[in-house]
Amino acid sequence: MNDRLYFMAAASFEAARRLERLSDEQRLHGHSFLARVRAELPTGFAPFPGAEAEELTERLRKTVAPLDYTLLNEHVPMPTDENLARWIQARLEMSGIVQVSVQSAGDRGVAVNREGQTHCWQRFRFEAAHQLPNVPPGHQCGRMHGHGFEVILRGAGPDSARLKAAWMPLQEQLHWACLNDLPGLENPTSERLAAWLWVRLQPTLPELSRVTVYETATAGCHYDGSRYRIWKERGFESALRLSSALKGDARRRLHGHSYTLRLHLTAPLNEIMGWTVDYGEVRARFEPLYCQLDHHRLDELAGLAEPTVAELLSWIRARMAMVLPRLNRIDLEQTPGCGAILCWDDDE
């Protein structure tokens, strides 16, 4: 398995558009758009190691700047999210782009990968109660409780309308319900729920590629019909100084970030527990390392040569390899949407 490092960036723009072929969007209207890019960057892309994410962000901002506060139809004849993503991809004029995505609303978006394939996604929310019957005595999830669950459906082709139409019958079953009462969800973990949704959606949405369940804002599960991947998210507040920064660059000074970290794990389903790995266990095993990161200076961490995003990802991976052997991907953002992803899974 080869390590792969992807840098990511995000940039927003405000614009109006008219979509003549879509009956509900033929009128002139506007959105707060969010563009994202993920790329494998060549050596020397940035002026110094540690500046890659910011350099990628600046290139993305410059690319979308002509769209800001304009009528998009003057730039793209049919300015759907997909066509806007392709327009941005073509004008970034750089190698190594893995994916460009455009989000026109908080609950939907489109991603175009380097092969030119399009994946649409739509987010839904429902309020429900559940409890996990097989957890050890005293485990908090053994008590009846509730969540504002969020589900993202992702597919290679279906538009927002088709995703919504397929989802609505399930929304009626899940919203304001106790999940344990639904046949097949007697043990309603995130993994079981994701698979339950997949079985009911995939026959009418053969293009469905992934179901994502957010049990909370910081934990959830992806399911693609055969494999589960869970994640646990933590935020930490840290200071740093980049000695690699060029003379006169402000990043040579002591500064700081509110980092967002996501730990991704892939494991077989435990048929008794109904989960792959307990979210609480992931948090507990990461806690000693988290305490070294949160409210500390990263440039003073033992074994970390330079506190760049890329070096920090490798540093965290090395220290978590034995603690979380199922870990196979780490995302790290130093500002919202700006950071890097390190993964070492052949199926990623």
TORKOL-4160 file (C-alpha; in steps of 0.2 Angstrom, whole numbers, padded with zeros to 4 digits, m for minus):
348
<pt num="1" X="0000" Y="0000" Z="0000"/>
<pt num="2" X="0006" Y="0017" Z="m0005"/>
<pt num="3" X="0004" Y="0033" Z="0005"/>
<pt num="4" X="m0005" Y="0046" Z="m0004"/>
<pt num="5" X="m0005" Y="0065" Z="0001"/>
<pt num="6" X="m0019" Y="0076" Z="m0005"/>
<pt num="7" X="m0020" Y="0095" Z="m0002"/>
<pt num="8" X="m0037" Y="0103" Z="m0001"/>
<pt num="9" X="m0044" Y="0120" Z="m0003"/>
<pt num="10" X="m0060" Y="0129" Z="m0003"/>
<pt num="11" X="m0066" Y="0146" Z="m0009"/>
<pt num="12" X="m0083" Y="0154" Z="m0009"/>
<pt num="13" X="m0092" Y="0166" Z="m0022"/>
<pt num="14" X="m0109" Y="0174" Z="m0023"/>
<pt num="15" X="m0118" Y="0173" Z="m0040"/>
<pt num="16" X="m0135" Y="0173" Z="m0049"/>
<pt num="17" X="m0140" Y="0161" Z="m0062"/>
<pt num="18" X="m0154" Y="0155" Z="m0072"/>
<pt num="19" X="m0156" Y="0136" Z="m0077"/>
<pt num="20" X="m0168" Y="0136" Z="m0092"/>
<pt num="21" X="m0169" Y="0117" Z="m0092"/>
<pt num="22" X="m0174" Y="0115" Z="m0074"/>
<pt num="23" X="m0192" Y="0120" Z="m0071"/>
<pt num="24" X="m0189" Y="0125" Z="m0053"/>
<pt num="25" X="m0174" Y="0135" Z="m0056"/>
<pt num="26" X="m0179" Y="0145" Z="m0073"/>
<pt num="27" X="m0181" Y="0161" Z="m0063"/>
<pt num="28" X="m0166" Y="0172" Z="m0060"/>
<pt num="29" X="m0160" Y="0167" Z="m0043"/>
<pt num="30" X="m0144" Y="0167" Z="m0033"/>
<pt num="31" X="m0133" Y="0156" Z="m0021"/>
<pt num="32" X="m0118" Y="0157" Z="m0010"/>
<pt num="33" X="m0108" Y="0144" Z="m0019"/>
<pt num="34" X="m0093" Y="0135" Z="m0011"/>
<pt num="35" X="m0080" Y="0127" Z="m0023"/>
<pt num="36" X="m0067" Y="0114" Z="m0016"/>
<pt num="37" X="m0052" Y="0106" Z="m0024"/>
<pt num="38" X="m0042" Y="0091" Z="m0019"/>
<pt num="39" X="m0025" Y="0089" Z="m0028"/>
<pt num="40" X="m0009" Y="0079" Z="m0027"/>
<pt num="41" X="0004" Y="0093" Z="m0028"/>
<pt num="42" X="0021" Y="0092" Z="m0037"/>
<pt num="43" X="0037" Y="0096" Z="m0027"/>
<pt num="44" X="0040" Y="0115" Z="m0028"/>
<pt num="45" X="0022" Y="0119" Z="m0030"/>
<pt num="46" X="0023" Y="0131" Z="m0015"/>
<pt num="47" X="0036" Y="0144" Z="m0011"/>
<pt num="48" X="0041" Y="0133" Z="0004"/>
<pt num="49" X="0036" Y="0117" Z="0013"/>
<pt num="50" X="0021" Y="0121" Z="0023"/>
<pt num="51" X="0013" Y="0133" Z="0011"/>
<pt num="52" X="0005" Y="0121" Z="m0001"/>
<pt num="53" X="m0013" Y="0122" Z="0006"/>
<pt num="54" X="m0013" Y="0141" Z="0006"/>
<pt num="55" X="m0005" Y="0142" Z="m0011"/>
<pt num="56" X="m0019" Y="0130" Z="m0018"/>
<pt num="57" X="m0032" Y="0140" Z="m0009"/>
<pt num="58" X="m0026" Y="0156" Z="m0017"/>
<pt num="59" X="m0026" Y="0148" Z="m0034"/>
<pt num="60" X="m0044" Y="0143" Z="m0031"/>
<pt num="61" X="m0049" Y="0160" Z="m0026"/>
<pt num="62" X="m0041" Y="0168" Z="m0041"/>
<pt num="63" X="m0050" Y="0155" Z="m0052"/>
<pt num="64" X="m0067" Y="0158" Z="m0045"/>
<pt num="65" X="m0065" Y="0177" Z="m0043"/>
<pt num="66" X="m0072" Y="0181" Z="m0061"/>
<pt num="67" X="m0088" Y="0172" Z="m0055"/>
<pt num="68" X="m0091" Y="0182" Z="m0039"/>
<pt num="69" X="m0106" Y="0194" Z="m0040"/>
<pt num="70" X="m0110" Y="0190" Z="m0058"/>
<pt num="71" X="m0123" Y="0182" Z="m0068"/>
<pt num="72" X="m0116" Y="0164" Z="m0071"/>
<pt num="73" X="m0125" Y="0162" Z="m0088"/>
<pt num="74" X="m0113" Y="0175" Z="m0095"/>
<pt num="75" X="m0098" Y="0163" Z="m0091"/>
<pt num="76" X="m0106" Y="0146" Z="m0093"/>
<pt num="77" X="m0121" Y="0144" Z="m0105"/>
<pt num="78" X="m0129" Y="0131" Z="m0093"/>
<pt num="79" X="m0122" Y="0135" Z="m0076"/>
<pt num="80" X="m0127" Y="0119" Z="m0066"/>
<pt num="81" X="m0116" Y="0114" Z="m0052"/>
<pt num="82" X="m0108" Y="0101" Z="m0063"/>
<pt num="83" X="m0104" Y="0113" Z="m0077"/>
<pt num="84" X="m0097" Y="0125" Z="m0064"/>
<pt num="85" X="m0086" Y="0112" Z="m0057"/>
<pt num="86" X="m0079" Y="0108" Z="m0074"/>
<pt num="87" X="m0077" Y="0126" Z="m0078"/>
<pt num="88" X="m0066" Y="0128" Z="m0063"/>
<pt num="89" X="m0057" Y="0112" Z="m0066"/>
<pt num="90" X="m0052" Y="0118" Z="m0083"/>
<pt num="91" X="m0046" Y="0135" Z="m0078"/>
<pt num="92" X="m0036" Y="0130" Z="m0063"/>
<pt num="93" X="m0022" Y="0125" Z="m0076"/>
<pt num="94" X="m0012" Y="0114" Z="m0064"/>
<pt num="95" X="m0008" Y="0096" Z="m0064"/>
<pt num="96" X="m0012" Y="0084" Z="m0050"/>
<pt num="97" X="m0031" Y="0089" Z="m0048"/>
<pt num="98" X="m0040" Y="0074" Z="m0040"/>
<pt num="99" X="m0057" Y="0082" Z="m0038"/>
<pt num="100" X="m0066" Y="0098" Z="m0040"/>
<pt num="101" X="m0083" Y="0101" Z="m0032"/>
<pt num="102" X="m0096" Y="0114" Z="m0031"/>
<pt num="103" X="m0109" Y="0116" Z="m0018"/>
<pt num="104" X="m0124" Y="0128" Z="m0021"/>
<pt num="105" X="m0133" Y="0125" Z="m0005"/>
<pt num="106" X="m0129" Y="0117" Z="0012"/>
<pt num="107" X="m0138" Y="0101" Z="0007"/>
<pt num="108" X="m0132" Y="0097" Z="m0010"/>
<pt num="109" X="m0117" Y="0098" Z="m0022"/>
<pt num="110" X="m0108" Y="0090" Z="m0036"/>
<pt num="111" X="m0090" Y="0083" Z="m0037"/>
<pt num="112" X="m0080" Y="0080" Z="m0053"/>
<pt num="113" X="m0065" Y="0068" Z="m0052"/>
<pt num="114" X="m0049" Y="0068" Z="m0062"/>
<pt num="115" X="m0057" Y="0055" Z="m0074"/>
<pt num="116" X="m0071" Y="0067" Z="m0078"/>
<pt num="117" X="m0084" Y="0057" Z="m0068"/>
<pt num="118" X="m0098" Y="0066" Z="m0059"/>
<pt num="119" X="m0105" Y="0062" Z="m0042"/>
<pt num="120" X="m0120" Y="0071" Z="m0035"/>
<pt num="121" X="m0124" Y="0072" Z="m0017"/>
<pt num="122" X="m0139" Y="0077" Z="m0006"/>
<pt num="123" X="m0140" Y="0079" Z="0013"/>
<pt num="124" X="m0156" Y="0074" Z="0023"/>
<pt num="125" X="m0160" Y="0076" Z="0041"/>
<pt num="126" X="m0172" Y="0067" Z="0053"/>
<pt num="127" X="m0175" Y="0067" Z="0072"/>
<pt num="128" X="m0176" Y="0050" Z="0080"/>
<pt num="129" X="m0173" Y="0040" Z="0096"/>
<pt num="130" X="m0163" Y="0024" Z="0098"/>
<pt num="131" X="m0153" Y="0013" Z="0110"/>
<pt num="132" X="m0140" Y="0000" Z="0107"/>
<pt num="133" X="m0145" Y="m0016" Z="0116"/>
<pt num="134" X="m0129" Y="m0026" Z="0115"/>
<pt num="135" X="m0117" Y="m0013" Z="0123"/>
<pt num="136" X="m0108" Y="m0017" Z="0139"/>
<pt num="137" X="m0117" Y="m0012" Z="0155"/>
<pt num="138" X="m0115" Y="0006" Z="0159"/>
<pt num="139" X="m0111" Y="0011" Z="0141"/>
<pt num="140" X="m0121" Y="0028" Z="0137"/>
<pt num="141" X="m0128" Y="0021" Z="0121"/>
<pt num="142" X="m0137" Y="0007" Z="0130"/>
<pt num="143" X="m0149" Y="0020" Z="0137"/>
<pt num="144" X="m0163" Y="0026" Z="0126"/>
<pt num="145" X="m0158" Y="0043" Z="0119"/>
<pt num="146" X="m0159" Y="0053" Z="0102"/>
<pt num="147" X="m0150" Y="0062" Z="0088"/>
<pt num="148" X="m0153" Y="0073" Z="0074"/>
<pt num="149" X="m0147" Y="0061" Z="0061"/>
<pt num="150" X="m0140" Y="0067" Z="0045"/>
<pt num="151" X="m0139" Y="0056" Z="0029"/>
<pt num="152" X="m0129" Y="0060" Z="0013"/>
<pt num="153" X="m0133" Y="0050" Z="m0002"/>
<pt num="154" X="m0120" Y="0051" Z="m0016"/>
<pt num="155" X="m0122" Y="0044" Z="m0033"/>
<pt num="156" X="m0113" Y="0043" Z="m0050"/>
<pt num="157" X="m0127" Y="0052" Z="m0060"/>
<pt num="158" X="m0143" Y="0055" Z="m0051"/>
<pt num="159" X="m0148" Y="0073" Z="m0049"/>
<pt num="160" X="m0155" Y="0081" Z="m0033"/>
<pt num="161" X="m0173" Y="0078" Z="m0038"/>
<pt num="162" X="m0170" Y="0059" Z="m0040"/>
<pt num="163" X="m0161" Y="0058" Z="m0024"/>
<pt num="164" X="m0175" Y="0067" Z="m0015"/>
<pt num="165" X="m0189" Y="0056" Z="m0023"/>
<pt num="166" X="m0180" Y="0040" Z="m0017"/>
<pt num="167" X="m0177" Y="0047" Z="0000"/>
<pt num="168" X="m0195" Y="0054" Z="0005"/>
<pt num="169" X="m0203" Y="0037" Z="0009"/>
<pt num="170" X="m0189" Y="0033" Z="0021"/>
<pt num="171" X="m0190" Y="0050" Z="0028"/>
<pt num="172" X="m0208" Y="0046" Z="0033"/>
<pt num="173" X="m0202" Y="0030" Z="0042"/>
<pt num="174" X="m0187" Y="0038" Z="0051"/>
<pt num="175" X="m0193" Y="0055" Z="0056"/>
<pt num="176" X="m0199" Y="0057" Z="0074"/>
<pt num="177" X="m0197" Y="0038" Z="0076"/>
<pt num="178" X="m0188" Y="0026" Z="0088"/>
<pt num="179" X="m0176" Y="0017" Z="0076"/>
<pt num="180" X="m0177" Y="0001" Z="0087"/>
<pt num="181" X="m0195" Y="m0001" Z="0082"/>
<pt num="182" X="m0192" Y="m0003" Z="0063"/>
<pt num="183" X="m0189" Y="m0020" Z="0056"/>
<pt num="184" X="m0171" Y="m0023" Z="0053"/>
<pt num="185" X="m0165" Y="m0009" Z="0065"/>
<pt num="186" X="m0167" Y="m0018" Z="0081"/>
<pt num="187" X="m0148" Y="m0014" Z="0084"/>
<pt num="188" X="m0148" Y="0003" Z="0076"/>
<pt num="189" X="m0129" Y="0008" Z="0075"/>
<pt num="190" X="m0123" Y="0020" Z="0062"/>
<pt num="191" X="m0116" Y="0005" Z="0052"/>
<pt num="192" X="m0133" Y="m0005" Z="0053"/>
<pt num="193" X="m0143" Y="0011" Z="0048"/>
<pt num="194" X="m0131" Y="0015" Z="0033"/>
<pt num="195" X="m0133" Y="m0003" Z="0027"/>
<pt num="196" X="m0152" Y="m0003" Z="0030"/>
<pt num="197" X="m0154" Y="0013" Z="0020"/>
<pt num="198" X="m0143" Y="0005" Z="0006"/>
<pt num="199" X="m0154" Y="m0010" Z="0004"/>
<pt num="200" X="m0169" Y="0001" Z="0002"/>
<pt num="201" X="m0162" Y="0014" Z="m0009"/>
<pt num="202" X="m0150" Y="0005" Z="m0021"/>
<pt num="203" X="m0164" Y="m0005" Z="m0031"/>
<pt num="204" X="m0172" Y="0012" Z="m0036"/>
<pt num="205" X="m0155" Y="0021" Z="m0037"/>
<pt num="206" X="m0143" Y="0009" Z="m0046"/>
<pt num="207" X="m0131" Y="0023" Z="m0048"/>
<pt num="208" X="m0130" Y="0025" Z="m0029"/>
<pt num="209" X="m0111" Y="0024" Z="m0023"/>
<pt num="210" X="m0111" Y="0028" Z="m0005"/>
<pt num="211" X="m0123" Y="0031" Z="0010"/>
<pt num="212" X="m0116" Y="0042" Z="0024"/>
<pt num="213" X="m0124" Y="0043" Z="0041"/>
<pt num="214" X="m0120" Y="0057" Z="0053"/>
<pt num="215" X="m0125" Y="0051" Z="0071"/>
<pt num="216" X="m0117" Y="0067" Z="0078"/>
<pt num="217" X="m0108" Y="0082" Z="0070"/>
<pt num="218" X="m0092" Y="0073" Z="0074"/>
<pt num="219" X="m0094" Y="0055" Z="0071"/>
<pt num="220" X="m0102" Y="0044" Z="0057"/>
<pt num="221" X="m0101" Y="0030" Z="0045"/>
<pt num="222" X="m0099" Y="0028" Z="0026"/>
<pt num="223" X="m0106" Y="0012" Z="0017"/>
<pt num="224" X="m0104" Y="0008" Z="m0001"/>
<pt num="225" X="m0113" Y="m0009" Z="m0002"/>
<pt num="226" X="m0099" Y="m0019" Z="0004"/>
<pt num="227" X="m0087" Y="m0009" Z="0015"/>
<pt num="228" X="m0089" Y="0002" Z="0031"/>
<pt num="229" X="m0078" Y="0017" Z="0035"/>
<pt num="230" X="m0081" Y="0026" Z="0051"/>
<pt num="231" X="m0074" Y="0043" Z="0056"/>
<pt num="232" X="m0071" Y="0052" Z="0072"/>
<pt num="233" X="m0068" Y="0071" Z="0072"/>
<pt num="234" X="m0059" Y="0081" Z="0085"/>
<pt num="235" X="m0054" Y="0100" Z="0085"/>
<pt num="236" X="m0038" Y="0106" Z="0094"/>
<pt num="237" X="m0031" Y="0124" Z="0096"/>
<pt num="238" X="m0012" Y="0125" Z="0094"/>
<pt num="239" X="0002" Y="0137" Z="0091"/>
<pt num="240" X="0017" Y="0135" Z="0079"/>
<pt num="241" X="0031" Y="0144" Z="0070"/>
<pt num="242" X="0036" Y="0138" Z="0052"/>
<pt num="243" X="0055" Y="0139" Z="0051"/>
<pt num="244" X="0054" Y="0134" Z="0033"/>
<pt num="245" X="0045" Y="0150" Z="0028"/>
<pt num="246" X="0054" Y="0162" Z="0018"/>
<pt num="247" X="0062" Y="0177" Z="0026"/>
<pt num="248" X="0049" Y="0191" Z="0029"/>
<pt num="249" X="0034" Y="0178" Z="0028"/>
<pt num="250" X="0022" Y="0181" Z="0042"/>
<pt num="251" X="0022" Y="0162" Z="0045"/>
<pt num="252" X="0040" Y="0163" Z="0052"/>
<pt num="253" X="0032" Y="0172" Z="0067"/>
<pt num="254" X="0023" Y="0162" Z="0081"/>
<pt num="255" X="0005" Y="0160" Z="0076"/>
<pt num="256" X="m0009" Y="0148" Z="0078"/>
<pt num="257" X="m0024" Y="0138" Z="0071"/>
<pt num="258" X="m0040" Y="0130" Z="0076"/>
<pt num="259" X="m0037" Y="0113" Z="0068"/>
<pt num="260" X="m0050" Y="0100" Z="0063"/>
<pt num="261" X="m0044" Y="0082" Z="0063"/>
<pt num="262" X="m0054" Y="0067" Z="0056"/>
<pt num="263" X="m0048" Y="0049" Z="0060"/>
<pt num="264" X="m0055" Y="0036" Z="0047"/>
<pt num="265" X="m0055" Y="0018" Z="0051"/>
<pt num="266" X="m0061" Y="0003" Z="0040"/>
<pt num="267" X="m0065" Y="m0013" Z="0049"/>
<pt num="268" X="m0077" Y="m0028" Z="0047"/>
<pt num="269" X="m0094" Y="m0027" Z="0055"/>
<pt num="270" X="m0095" Y="m0035" Z="0073"/>
<pt num="271" X="m0111" Y="m0045" Z="0070"/>
<pt num="272" X="m0115" Y="m0044" Z="0089"/>
<pt num="273" X="m0111" Y="m0026" Z="0093"/>
<pt num="274" X="m0117" Y="m0020" Z="0076"/>
<pt num="275" X="m0103" Y="m0008" Z="0074"/>
<pt num="276" X="m0085" Y="m0009" Z="0066"/>
<pt num="277" X="m0076" Y="0001" Z="0080"/>
<pt num="278" X="m0085" Y="0010" Z="0095"/>
<pt num="279" X="m0083" Y="0029" Z="0092"/>
<pt num="280" X="m0080" Y="0031" Z="0111"/>
<pt num="281" X="m0065" Y="0019" Z="0109"/>
<pt num="282" X="m0058" Y="0029" Z="0095"/>
<pt num="283" X="m0059" Y="0045" Z="0105"/>
<pt num="284" X="m0052" Y="0036" Z="0121"/>
<pt num="285" X="m0037" Y="0029" Z="0111"/>
<pt num="286" X="m0033" Y="0045" Z="0103"/>
<pt num="287" X="m0035" Y="0056" Z="0119"/>
<pt num="288" X="m0016" Y="0054" Z="0125"/>
<pt num="289" X="m0010" Y="0061" Z="0108"/>
<pt num="290" X="m0024" Y="0074" Z="0108"/>
<pt num="291" X="m0018" Y="0081" Z="0124"/>
<pt num="292" X="m0001" Y="0083" Z="0117"/>
<pt num="293" X="m0008" Y="0093" Z="0102"/>
<pt num="294" X="m0022" Y="0104" Z="0110"/>
<pt num="295" X="m0017" Y="0121" Z="0118"/>
<pt num="296" X="0002" Y="0117" Z="0114"/>
<pt num="297" X="0015" Y="0123" Z="0103"/>
<pt num="298" X="0017" Y="0111" Z="0088"/>
<pt num="299" X="0035" Y="0116" Z="0084"/>
<pt num="300" X="0040" Y="0110" Z="0101"/>
<pt num="301" X="0033" Y="0092" Z="0099"/>
<pt num="302" X="0046" Y="0079" Z="0100"/>
<pt num="303" X="0049" Y="0070" Z="0084"/>
<pt num="304" X="0041" Y="0083" Z="0073"/>
<pt num="305" X="0054" Y="0091" Z="0062"/>
<pt num="306" X="0043" Y="0105" Z="0056"/>
<pt num="307" X="0024" Y="0108" Z="0060"/>
<pt num="308" X="0018" Y="0108" Z="0042"/>
<pt num="309" X="0001" Y="0100" Z="0039"/>
<pt num="310" X="0010" Y="0086" Z="0029"/>
<pt num="311" X="0023" Y="0083" Z="0042"/>
<pt num="312" X="0010" Y="0083" Z="0056"/>
<pt num="313" X="m0001" Y="0070" Z="0047"/>
<pt num="314" X="0014" Y="0058" Z="0046"/>
<pt num="315" X="0018" Y="0062" Z="0064"/>
<pt num="316" X="0000" Y="0057" Z="0070"/>
<pt num="317" X="0000" Y="0042" Z="0059"/>
<pt num="318" X="0016" Y="0035" Z="0066"/>
<pt num="319" X="0010" Y="0037" Z="0084"/>
<pt num="320" X="m0008" Y="0030" Z="0081"/>
<pt num="321" X="m0002" Y="0015" Z="0070"/>
<pt num="322" X="m0002" Y="0003" Z="0085"/>
<pt num="323" X="m0015" Y="0011" Z="0095"/>
<pt num="324" X="m0028" Y="0011" Z="0081"/>
<pt num="325" X="m0023" Y="m0003" Z="0069"/>
<pt num="326" X="m0038" Y="0000" Z="0058"/>
<pt num="327" X="m0034" Y="0018" Z="0055"/>
<pt num="328" X="m0031" Y="0021" Z="0036"/>
<pt num="329" X="m0034" Y="0039" Z="0033"/>
<pt num="330" X="m0032" Y="0056" Z="0042"/>
<pt num="331" X="m0039" Y="0073" Z="0037"/>
<pt num="332" X="m0032" Y="0089" Z="0044"/>
<pt num="333" X="m0039" Y="0106" Z="0041"/>
<pt num="334" X="m0029" Y="0121" Z="0048"/>
<pt num="335" X="m0043" Y="0133" Z="0042"/>
<pt num="336" X="m0060" Y="0128" Z="0036"/>
<pt num="337" X="m0058" Y="0118" Z="0020"/>
<pt num="338" X="m0039" Y="0121" Z="0019"/>
<pt num="339" X="m0027" Y="0107" Z="0024"/>
<pt num="340" X="m0022" Y="0090" Z="0018"/>
<pt num="341" X="m0027" Y="0071" Z="0018"/>
<pt num="342" X="m0016" Y="0057" Z="0021"/>
<pt num="343" X="m0022" Y="0039" Z="0016"/>
<pt num="344" X="m0014" Y="0023" Z="0014"/>
<pt num="345" X="m0028" Y="0011" Z="0009"/>
<pt num="346" X="m0027" Y="0003" Z="m0009"/>
<pt num="347" X="m0046" Y="0005" Z="m0010"/>
<pt num="348" X="m0047" Y="0023" Z="m0005"/>
